[in-house]
Amino acid sequence: MGDSVAAQSFSRQDRTLFRSRVRRCLDALASMLADGQFDVSEPQLGLEIELNLVNDKCEPAMSNEKVLEAIASPAFQTELGQFNVEINVAPRPIATGSIQELENVLRAALNAADDRAHEVGCGLAMIGMLPTLDEHHFTEEWISADPRYSLLGQQVLAARGEDIELRLDGGALTDGGPREVLDIVCDTILPEAACTSVQLHLQVPPEEFASYWNSAQAIAGVQVALAANSPFFAGRALWHETRIPMFEQATDTRSQELKNQGVRPRVWFGERWITSIFDLFEENSRYFPALLPVSSDEDPFEVLAGGGIPSLSELRMHNGTVYRWNRPIYDTQDGGYHLRLENRVLPAGPSIADVLADAAFYYGLVRSLAEADRPLWTQMTFDAAEENLHSAARDGIESRLYWPGVGWVGPRELVLRRLLPLAAEGLDAYGATSEVRDRYLGIIEQRCLTGRNGATWQRSHVAAREAAGESRSQALHGMLADYLERMHSGEPVHTWEP
């Protein structure tokens, strides 16, 4: 969730100073973009996976400090909830066979971490939303110890001026069954911790960033439809990717009156196609008040004048509290600075093979679209791309999406007929081997042919258990136990028996 912040309170003067420092950082960024000195390496795959912790009864385990101490690896870090940890994967080239090598490395790392976690009575669960989480888990005591998380929660609630309402109309779990509805109130932002994701990073040259961001926005709905893995929340069967609307609501700083006025939400798809990465950073500073107004002593222009590399810490801090589904990143590394596109729409899981198939599909497709002679985003409205995201989150792999030249179409047909060849061309352009391309895009193809992703498997499994006489709680716990067994097998979800 970003840089550590010491426990503190913020004054009005802190906020005024922070705003001016963000503006100074923006001016420095504009100067740096004009100078064109950003690092541009060969395309690299970088990712983060957020994980849940469970005990031997498949209940959330509030033990991330103990688990991290047992794992003892800098690759694993805390997250918002005490039932969360995150693994960060060092960037590696997309070319050659590195994606398949990453699958082996990740599986070994997660297996080793899971073994260590079991030593303190926990296990790792890679699933979009842990189905055994309930309202009583969303209390202040279960926020992770890092002061940043409590401060962030305090600032969100202070900005709202009231508790957080979570409301969602779900669908029926079975044909003819009742529609399920969520309507609860929380006094913490811990429901955000229920929303575990895979975040994909791609280093992009400044002059190409707009094309890649626009492409990523255009395919967000397709990504979510294929990878949906979050159908249950607080005991209810809701959307196929409930994580999307819950994340939007759990960190919403707006009161109902501000929503009625059209004030922008902090979890934001955006509102237009862009022409420069600067557009995104400028919108973030223009529209969103600071949540964590922590200022440094650095003057970025003095650093640049001295031949140094500015951290732009205020810009980065502020950027980290505006939760775009495709987020711009400025970062420094190895004596240079670069820009990354962070794709945040994907849920965690179900298996490592599935995660890397989703990654391969994304990286290949976004490159083909970004480099197309006629850009996709010139053929569809921005509103259509946003509606695709929410339609996909609601109905998953059986949703209906809008696509230029096709009209309204199911994601399975769209991917099989149009998008898989484009993703293959993109991976070929990166220099990925045919074995890697065929393995991971083959998983996407089979997911489309079978119609089985994490959400459909979970829903059918719970429905079958309830039909056999189990209560919802028993069915969710039993389903999660079976899910974890299959997750650890490493086999992709389209092969899982219902």
ChimeraX attribute file (.defattr): number of C-alpha atoms within 10 A of each C-alpha:
attribute: neighborCount
match mode: 1-to-1
recipient: residues
	/A:1	12
	/A:2	12
	/A:3	9
	/A:4	11
	/A:5	15
	/A:6	10
	/A:7	11
	/A:8	11
	/A:9	11
	/A:10	13
	/A:11	10
	/A:12	9
	/A:13	10
	/A:14	15
	/A:15	18
	/A:16	12
	/A:17	15
	/A:18	22
	/A:19	21
	/A:20	13
	/A:21	24
	/A:22	25
	/A:23	17
	/A:24	18
	/A:25	24
	/A:26	20
	/A:27	15
	/A:28	20
	/A:29	20
	/A:30	13
	/A:31	13
	/A:32	16
	/A:33	16
	/A:34	10
	/A:35	9
	/A:36	11
	/A:37	13
	/A:38	17
	/A:39	17
	/A:40	14
	/A:41	11
	/A:42	13
	/A:43	18
	/A:44	18
	/A:45	22
	/A:46	20
	/A:47	20
	/A:48	19
	/A:49	21
	/A:50	27
	/A:51	30
	/A:52	29
	/A:53	26
	/A:54	24
	/A:55	17
	/A:56	12
	/A:57	13
	/A:58	22
	/A:59	18
	/A:60	23
	/A:61	21
	/A:62	22
	/A:63	22
	/A:64	24
	/A:65	17
	/A:66	17
	/A:67	29
	/A:68	20
	/A:69	13
	/A:70	17
	/A:71	20
	/A:72	13
	/A:73	12
	/A:74	9
	/A:75	14
	/A:76	23
	/A:77	18
	/A:78	21
	/A:79	23
	/A:80	25
	/A:81	28
	/A:82	23
	/A:83	29
	/A:84	29
	/A:85	24
	/A:86	22
	/A:87	21
	/A:88	15
	/A:89	16
	/A:90	12
	/A:91	14
	/A:92	15
	/A:93	17
	/A:94	22
	/A:95	19
	/A:96	18
	/A:97	16
	/A:98	17
	/A:99	23
	/A:100	19
	/A:101	11
	/A:102	18
	/A:103	18
	/A:104	13
	/A:105	13
	/A:106	17
	/A:107	17
	/A:108	12
	/A:109	17
	/A:110	18
	/A:111	15
	/A:112	12
	/A:113	21
	/A:114	20
	/A:115	17
	/A:116	20
	/A:117	24
	/A:118	16
	/A:119	13
	/A:120	14
	/A:121	16
	/A:122	27
	/A:123	24
	/A:124	24
	/A:125	26
	/A:126	27
	/A:127	28
	/A:128	31
	/A:129	30
	/A:130	29
	/A:131	26
	/A:132	22
	/A:133	20
	/A:134	16
	/A:135	14
	/A:136	8
	/A:137	19
	/A:138	20
	/A:139	15
	/A:140	14
	/A:141	12
	/A:142	17
	/A:143	24
	/A:144	23
	/A:145	16
	/A:146	15
	/A:147	14
	/A:148	20
	/A:149	22
	/A:150	19
	/A:151	18
	/A:152	19
	/A:153	21
	/A:154	17
	/A:155	18
	/A:156	24
	/A:157	20
	/A:158	13
	/A:159	16
	/A:160	17
	/A:161	12
	/A:162	16
	/A:163	15
	/A:164	23
	/A:165	16
	/A:166	17
	/A:167	14
	/A:168	17
	/A:169	15
	/A:170	21
	/A:171	20
	/A:172	16
	/A:173	19
	/A:174	13
	/A:175	7
	/A:176	7
	/A:177	9
	/A:178	11
	/A:179	14
	/A:180	16
	/A:181	15
	/A:182	17
	/A:183	9
	/A:184	12
	/A:185	13
	/A:186	17
	/A:187	16
	/A:188	23
	/A:189	28
	/A:190	25
	/A:191	28
	/A:192	19
	/A:193	24
	/A:194	31
	/A:195	27
	/A:196	27
	/A:197	24
	/A:198	26
	/A:199	22
	/A:200	22
	/A:201	24
	/A:202	20
	/A:203	22
	/A:204	25
	/A:205	19
	/A:206	20
	/A:207	13
	/A:208	14
	/A:209	22
	/A:210	22
	/A:211	25
	/A:212	22
	/A:213	25
	/A:214	24
	/A:215	22
	/A:216	26
	/A:217	26
	/A:218	25
	/A:219	21
	/A:220	24
	/A:221	27
	/A:222	30
	/A:223	24
	/A:224	28
	/A:225	31
	/A:226	28
	/A:227	32
	/A:228	32
	/A:229	33
	/A:230	32
	/A:231	30
	/A:232	26
	/A:233	23
	/A:234	19
	/A:235	16
	/A:236	22
	/A:237	25
	/A:238	27
	/A:239	30
	/A:240	32
	/A:241	31
	/A:242	27
	/A:243	30
	/A:244	25
	/A:245	18
	/A:246	20
	/A:247	20
	/A:248	17
	/A:249	22
	/A:250	23
	/A:251	25
	/A:252	22
	/A:253	26
	/A:254	23
	/A:255	17
	/A:256	11
	/A:257	9
	/A:258	13
	/A:259	13
	/A:260	9
	/A:261	9
	/A:262	10
	/A:263	14
	/A:264	17
	/A:265	21
	/A:266	22
	/A:267	20
	/A:268	16
	/A:269	21
	/A:270	19
	/A:271	10
	/A:272	12
	/A:273	18
	/A:274	16
	/A:275	15
	/A:276	16
	/A:277	23
	/A:278	18
	/A:279	13
	/A:280	19
	/A:281	23
	/A:282	15
	/A:283	11
	/A:284	21
	/A:285	18
	/A:286	11
	/A:287	13
	/A:288	17
	/A:289	18
	/A:290	23
	/A:291	22
	/A:292	23
	/A:293	23
	/A:294	19
	/A:295	18
	/A:296	12
	/A:297	7
	/A:298	15
	/A:299	15
	/A:300	22
	/A:301	19
	/A:302	13
	/A:303	14
	/A:304	14
	/A:305	9
	/A:306	9
	/A:307	9
	/A:308	13
	/A:309	17
	/A:310	21
	/A:311	18
	/A:312	22
	/A:313	21
	/A:314	25
	/A:315	25
	/A:316	19
	/A:317	21
	/A:318	22
	/A:319	23
	/A:320	19
	/A:321	20
	/A:322	22
	/A:323	18
	/A:324	21
	/A:325	21
	/A:326	23
	/A:327	21
	/A:328	23
	/A:329	20
	/A:330	19
	/A:331	15
	/A:332	15
	/A:333	9
	/A:334	5
	/A:335	8
	/A:336	14
	/A:337	17
	/A:338	18
	/A:339	21
	/A:340	20
	/A:341	22
	/A:342	21
	/A:343	23
	/A:344	18
	/A:345	26
	/A:346	28
	/A:347	29
	/A:348	29
	/A:349	31
	/A:350	27
	/A:351	23
	/A:352	23
	/A:353	24
	/A:354	26
	/A:355	22
	/A:356	22
	/A:357	27
	/A:358	23
	/A:359	25
	/A:360	26
	/A:361	24
	/A:362	21
	/A:363	24
	/A:364	26
	/A:365	23
	/A:366	25
	/A:367	21
	/A:368	23
	/A:369	24
	/A:370	22
	/A:371	15
	/A:372	12
	/A:373	8
	/A:374	10
	/A:375	15
	/A:376	19
	/A:377	19
	/A:378	11
	/A:379	11
	/A:380	15
	/A:381	14
	/A:382	19
	/A:383	13
	/A:384	15
	/A:385	24
	/A:386	19
	/A:387	14
	/A:388	25
	/A:389	26
	/A:390	22
	/A:391	24
	/A:392	29
	/A:393	31
	/A:394	25
	/A:395	23
	/A:396	32
	/A:397	27
	/A:398	19
	/A:399	22
	/A:400	21
	/A:401	23
	/A:402	20
	/A:403	21
	/A:404	13
	/A:405	8
	/A:406	10
	/A:407	10
	/A:408	13
	/A:409	15
	/A:410	19
	/A:411	26
	/A:412	24
	/A:413	12
	/A:414	19
	/A:415	19
	/A:416	15
	/A:417	11
	/A:418	11
	/A:419	21
	/A:420	19
	/A:421	16
	/A:422	20
	/A:423	24
	/A:424	23
	/A:425	18
	/A:426	25
	/A:427	28
	/A:428	18
	/A:429	13
	/A:430	19
	/A:431	16
	/A:432	22
	/A:433	18
	/A:434	13
	/A:435	11
	/A:436	21
	/A:437	25
	/A:438	14
	/A:439	16
	/A:440	23
	/A:441	23
	/A:442	15
	/A:443	21
	/A:444	25
	/A:445	20
	/A:446	18
	/A:447	22
	/A:448	21
	/A:449	13
	/A:450	11
	/A:451	16
	/A:452	23
	/A:453	28
	/A:454	30
	/A:455	28
	/A:456	22
	/A:457	21
	/A:458	25
	/A:459	22
	/A:460	16
	/A:461	21
	/A:462	26
	/A:463	18
	/A:464	16
	/A:465	17
	/A:466	16
	/A:467	12
	/A:468	10
	/A:469	10
	/A:470	15
	/A:471	13
	/A:472	16
	/A:473	15
	/A:474	15
	/A:475	22
	/A:476	27
	/A:477	18
	/A:478	17
	/A:479	23
	/A:480	24
	/A:481	16
	/A:482	13
	/A:483	23
	/A:484	18
	/A:485	10
	/A:486	18
	/A:487	22
	/A:488	18
	/A:489	12
	/A:490	15
	/A:491	15
	/A:492	24
	/A:493	25
	/A:494	22
	/A:495	14
	/A:496	14
	/A:497	9
	/A:498	13
